[in-house]
Amino acid sequence: MTEQSSAGEEQVQIPFMQRVLDNPFILLFVGIVFPAVFYIIWGIMEIVNIPIAQ
């Protein structure tokens, strides 16, 4: 037995960004990973810019 939608009802596909923004676990992951990656890259750039001691 399968349910069928009424004749006037269409299947609406939820946009990708709405699915991402509606998922709290993806938002948590993005909120932790992006700042961590940027701070690591920033730290590496700062270390590379330190002049070599003579």
ZIPEBEL-V395364 format. One line per field, one symbol per residue. phi: phi as a letter, one per 40 degrees, with the letter a starting at -180 (. if undefined). psi: psi as a letter, one per 40 degrees, with the letter a starting at -180 (. if undefined). Layout:
phi=???
psi=???
//
This chain:
phi=.bcbcccccbcbcccdcccccccccccccccccccccccccccccccccccccc
psi=hihiiidehihhhhidddddeehdddddddddddddddddddddddddehihi.
//
